[in-house]
Amino acid sequence: MPHRHRHRRGHSRAMGAAVAATAALLVAGLSGSASADTAPVASAPDAARALRTDAAPPALLHAMQRDLGLDRHQAERRLVNEAEAGATAGRLRAALGGDFAGAWVRGAESGTLTVATTDAHDVTAIEARGAEAKVVRHSLAELDAAKARLDRAAADRDTADAPVWYVDTRTNTVVVEAIRPAAARSLLAAAGVDRSLARVEARTERPRTFYDLRGGEAYYINSSTRCSIGFPITKGTQQGFATAGHCGRAGSSTTGSNQVAQGTFQGSIFPGRDMAWVATNSSWTATPYVLGAGGQNVQVTGSTAAPVGASVCRSGSTTGWHCGTVAQLNTSVTYQEGTISPVTRTTVCAEPGDSGGSFISGSQAQGVTSGGSGDCRSGGETFFQPINALLQNYGLTLKTTGGDDGGGDDGGGEEPGGTWAPGTVYQPGDAVTYGGATYRCLQGHQAQQGWEPANVPALWQRV
């Protein structure tokens, strides 16, 4: 198998040696370390503290126990391990560059992180971080590019018989799920995707949107259709909430679950994406919570994206709290109304009445319920619109309980300056300056006070 990026090889070997010299076992088989030219790296407890895994409410932990077959200790340990795994995977993604081919966690407590690479020379560096290494043929960039070609080809085609396609890092392929296999083959051919990159899987049910739904609290559109509040937000001094685009169009009015006048849709996209936001009137106040089981508040402390294999829970008015795992991140799905992309696919069940609602991992907001198939009696799947893309598109700020609890000290409390800014959505690989230094983003998130790059090594790497 040919190896790409030979110009990196000296750097990779040096990096691997430095990592091997400093690696230390931290949490449940996962480890974290720093290469010679970086600032000290947060230990697993530090990464968990930065992402507030301790803020997971009892109702969420209970749902994880029920749906994932865990006891309470395992559920708590899983959230800690997933926080550390995300940070470790982010650092390895930055270090491996074009060789990186994805990462995922597995095990009841998410105790094993696997990182894939296209170059066997990277194995030592991956293992030095406490992760398992898998050498594969295609880089994540190759798979993402192939999936993007499928998205472009699908824009001019009827994909009802091949309604779901995604990048599957575990198998190093782009998967097309089809009612009719011929429809998948036709889509792959139209996109010019090499069959060595792709796999066709059969499915029997077409995904659908969950219209008459709720995420945390119910709300009504134009006094008729019911949907769900995803996450409370602000836009400057304006308060409101994020929800699914298929719930309403710009200009549509909303009332709350108590039938009191609430607000107006300011923006809505569907299909293509499935995102919207509602500006509320002065009678309503945005809070940093999602409605949990038994009316309990579920705390939201940030929006760090969970990795493939991580636990994720959903709140909905029809079926309440249900949990599962993140199956794939970069997914496209075709509903009767059209295709949306990219969405995240999960193993969490949902039913009509759950649309627009909240997906949360620990205390980290993940997205708003879009659609799926199956139900919570026989099992099913769901797709959610990632919250960070929604926040970025509309310039919204997630309402959180954050503040000064992100960890660390910026050196005296004075504003250090730089390009980093609270409220900005950052993606892996983005570079900012802060306090006279340059940092690279390791995990997708919306920045907030207390999560300055110098304070949260789980999210930022000094370069």
Backbone hydrogen bonds, N-H to C=O, Kabsch-Sander energy under -0.5 kcal/mol:
donor,donor_aa,acceptor,acceptor_aa,energy
8,R,5,H,-1.7
9,R,6,R,-1.9
12,S,8,R,-2.9
13,R,9,R,-2.6
14,A,10,G,-2.2
15,M,11,H,-3.0
16,G,12,S,-2.7
17,A,13,R,-2.2
18,A,14,A,-2.3
19,V,15,M,-2.7
20,A,16,G,-2.5
21,A,17,A,-1.6
22,T,18,A,-0.9
22,T,19,V,-1.0
23,A,19,V,-1.6
24,A,32,G,-0.8
26,L,30,L,-1.9
27,V,30,L,-1.7
30,L,27,V,-3.3
31,S,129,R,-1.2
32,G,24,A,-1.0
38,T,35,S,-1.7
47,A,43,S,-2.6
48,A,44,A,-2.7
49,R,45,P,-2.4
50,A,46,D,-2.6
51,L,47,A,-1.8
52,R,49,R,-1.0
53,T,48,A,-2.3
55,A,52,R,-1.8
56,A,53,T,-1.4
61,L,57,P,-2.2
62,H,58,P,-2.7
63,A,59,A,-2.1
64,M,60,L,-2.3
65,Q,61,L,-2.3
66,R,62,H,-2.5
67,D,63,A,-2.8
68,L,64,M,-2.4
69,G,65,Q,-0.9
70,L,65,Q,-0.9
75,A,71,D,-2.3
76,E,72,R,-2.5
77,R,73,H,-2.8
78,R,74,Q,-2.7
79,L,75,A,-1.7
80,V,76,E,-1.7
81,N,77,R,-2.8
82,E,78,R,-2.5
83,A,79,L,-1.7
84,E,80,V,-2.0
85,A,81,N,-2.9
86,G,82,E,-2.1
87,A,83,A,-1.6
88,T,84,E,-2.7
89,A,85,A,-3.0
90,G,86,G,-2.1
91,R,87,A,-2.0
92,L,88,T,-2.3
93,R,89,A,-2.6
94,A,90,G,-2.0
95,A,91,R,-2.2
96,L,92,L,-2.9
97,G,93,R,-1.4
99,D,96,L,-1.9
100,F,97,G,-1.6
101,A,116,A,-2.7
104,W,114,T,-2.1
105,V,308,V,-2.0
106,R,112,T,-1.7
110,S,107,G,-2.0
112,T,106,R,-1.9
113,L,111,G,-0.5
114,T,104,W,-3.0
114,T,112,T,-0.5
115,V,132,E,-2.9
116,A,102,G,-2.9
117,T,134,K,-2.5
118,T,99,D,-1.4
122,D,119,D,-2.0
123,V,120,A,-1.4
126,I,122,D,-2.2
127,E,123,V,-2.8
128,A,124,T,-1.9
129,R,125,A,-0.8
129,R,126,I,-0.9
130,G,127,E,-1.8
131,A,126,I,-1.6
132,E,113,L,-3.1
134,K,115,V,-1.8
136,V,117,T,-2.8
136,V,134,K,-0.5
140,L,100,F,-2.4
141,A,100,F,-0.6
143,L,139,S,-2.1
144,D,140,L,-3.0
145,A,141,A,-2.2
146,A,142,E,-2.2
147,K,143,L,-2.5
148,A,144,D,-2.1
149,R,145,A,-1.7
150,L,146,A,-1.8
151,D,147,K,-2.1
152,R,148,A,-2.1
153,A,149,R,-2.5
154,A,150,L,-2.5
155,A,151,D,-1.0
156,D,153,A,-1.0
157,R,154,A,-1.6
159,T,157,R,-0.8
162,A,159,T,-1.2
164,V,177,E,-1.3
165,W,332,S,-2.7
166,Y,175,V,-2.0
167,V,330,N,-1.7
168,D,166,Y,-0.6
168,D,173,T,-2.9
169,T,167,V,-0.8
171,T,168,D,-0.6
172,N,168,D,-0.9
173,T,168,D,-1.7
174,V,197,L,-3.1
175,V,166,Y,-2.7
175,V,173,T,-0.6
176,V,199,R,-2.6
177,E,164,V,-3.3
177,E,175,V,-0.5
178,A,201,E,-2.7
179,I,161,D,-2.4
180,R,161,D,-1.5
183,A,180,R,-1.5
184,A,180,R,-1.1
185,R,181,P,-2.4
186,S,182,A,-2.3
187,L,183,A,-2.0
188,L,184,A,-2.6
189,A,185,R,-2.3
190,A,186,S,-2.5
191,A,187,L,-1.9
192,G,188,L,-0.8
192,G,189,A,-0.7
193,V,188,L,-2.2
194,D,192,G,-0.6
197,L,194,D,-2.0
198,A,194,D,-0.5
198,A,195,R,-0.5
199,R,174,V,-2.2
201,E,176,V,-2.5
203,R,178,A,-2.0
208,R,372,G,-2.4
210,F,370,S,-1.4
211,Y,209,T,-1.0
213,L,211,Y,-3.1
213,L,226,R,-1.3
214,R,353,G,-2.7
215,G,217,E,-0.7
216,G,217,E,-0.5
216,G,229,I,-1.4
219,Y,227,C,-2.0
220,Y,255,T,-3.1
221,I,225,T,-3.5
222,N,220,Y,-0.5
222,N,253,S,-3.2
224,S,221,I,-1.9
225,T,221,I,-0.9
227,C,219,Y,-2.7
228,S,355,S,-0.7
229,I,217,E,-2.2
230,G,242,A,-2.4
231,F,242,A,-0.9
233,I,240,G,-2.4
234,T,397,T,-2.1
235,K,238,Q,-2.7
238,Q,235,K,-1.7
240,G,233,I,-1.9
241,F,278,V,-1.9
242,A,231,F,-2.8
243,T,276,A,-2.3
247,C,244,A,-1.2
248,G,245,G,-0.9
251,G,265,F,-2.6
252,S,249,R,-2.4
254,T,263,G,-2.6
255,T,220,Y,-2.0
256,G,260,V,-2.5
257,S,218,A,-0.8
259,Q,256,G,-2.3
262,Q,254,T,-2.5
263,G,254,T,-1.4
264,T,279,A,-2.1
265,F,252,S,-2.7
266,Q,277,W,-2.5
267,G,277,W,-1.1
269,I,275,M,-2.8
272,G,339,T,-2.3
273,R,271,P,-1.0
275,M,269,I,-1.5
276,A,243,T,-1.7
277,W,267,G,-1.8
278,V,241,F,-2.6
279,A,264,T,-2.3
280,T,239,Q,-2.4
280,T,278,V,-0.5
281,N,262,Q,-2.9
284,W,281,N,-1.9
289,Y,287,T,-1.2
290,V,298,V,-1.9
292,G,296,Q,-3.9
295,G,292,G,-1.5
296,Q,293,A,-1.4
298,V,290,V,-2.7
299,Q,55,A,-0.5
299,Q,297,N,-0.6
300,V,288,P,-2.1
301,T,299,Q,-0.5
301,T,363,S,-2.7
302,G,363,S,-1.0
305,A,444,G,-2.2
308,V,103,A,-0.5
309,G,326,V,-2.8
310,A,307,P,-2.0
312,V,324,G,-2.0
313,C,360,I,-2.9
314,R,322,H,-3.0
315,S,358,S,-2.0
316,G,320,G,-1.0
317,S,214,R,-1.0
317,S,353,G,-0.8
320,G,316,G,-2.0
322,H,314,R,-1.8
324,G,312,V,-2.3
326,V,310,A,-2.4
327,A,325,T,-0.6
327,A,345,R,-2.5
328,Q,345,R,-1.4
331,T,329,L,-1.5
331,T,343,V,-1.9
332,S,165,W,-4.1
333,V,340,I,-2.1
334,T,163,P,-3.8
335,Y,333,V,-0.6
335,Y,338,G,-3.0
338,G,335,Y,-0.9
340,I,333,V,-2.5
341,S,272,G,-2.6
343,V,331,T,-2.7
344,T,384,F,-2.5
345,R,328,Q,-2.4
346,T,382,T,-2.9
347,T,325,T,-2.0
354,D,351,E,-1.7
356,G,369,T,-2.4
357,G,354,D,-1.3
358,S,315,S,-0.5
359,F,367,G,-2.5
360,I,313,C,-2.8
361,S,364,Q,-2.6
362,G,360,I,-0.5
363,S,361,S,-0.6
364,Q,361,S,-2.5
365,A,302,G,-3.0
365,A,363,S,-0.6
366,Q,359,F,-2.9
367,G,359,F,-1.3
368,V,385,Q,-1.9
369,T,357,G,-2.5
370,S,383,F,-2.6
371,G,383,F,-1.2
372,G,208,R,-2.0
373,S,381,E,-1.6
375,D,379,G,-1.3
379,G,375,D,-1.4
381,E,373,S,-2.1
382,T,346,T,-1.4
383,F,371,G,-2.7
384,F,344,T,-2.4
385,Q,368,V,-2.5
387,I,366,Q,-2.4
390,L,386,P,-1.3
391,L,387,I,-2.9
392,Q,388,N,-2.4
393,N,389,A,-2.4
394,Y,390,L,-1.8
395,G,391,L,-1.0
396,L,391,L,-2.2
397,T,234,T,-2.8
399,K,232,P,-2.1
400,T,398,L,-0.6
401,T,300,V,-2.0
403,G,449,Q,-1.0
407,G,404,D,-0.6
420,W,433,T,-2.0
423,G,447,A,-2.9
424,T,421,A,-1.6
426,Y,424,T,-0.6
426,Y,445,H,-2.9
429,G,441,C,-2.6
430,D,427,Q,-2.4
432,V,439,Y,-2.3
434,Y,437,A,-2.8
435,G,417,G,-1.4
437,A,434,Y,-1.6
439,Y,432,V,-3.0
440,R,461,Q,-3.0
441,C,430,D,-3.1
442,L,459,L,-3.1
443,Q,459,L,-0.8
445,H,426,Y,-2.0
447,A,424,T,-2.9
447,A,445,H,-0.5
451,W,448,Q,-2.5
455,N,452,E,-2.2
456,V,452,E,-1.3
459,L,456,V,-2.0
460,W,456,V,-1.8
461,Q,440,R,-2.4
463,V,438,T,-2.7
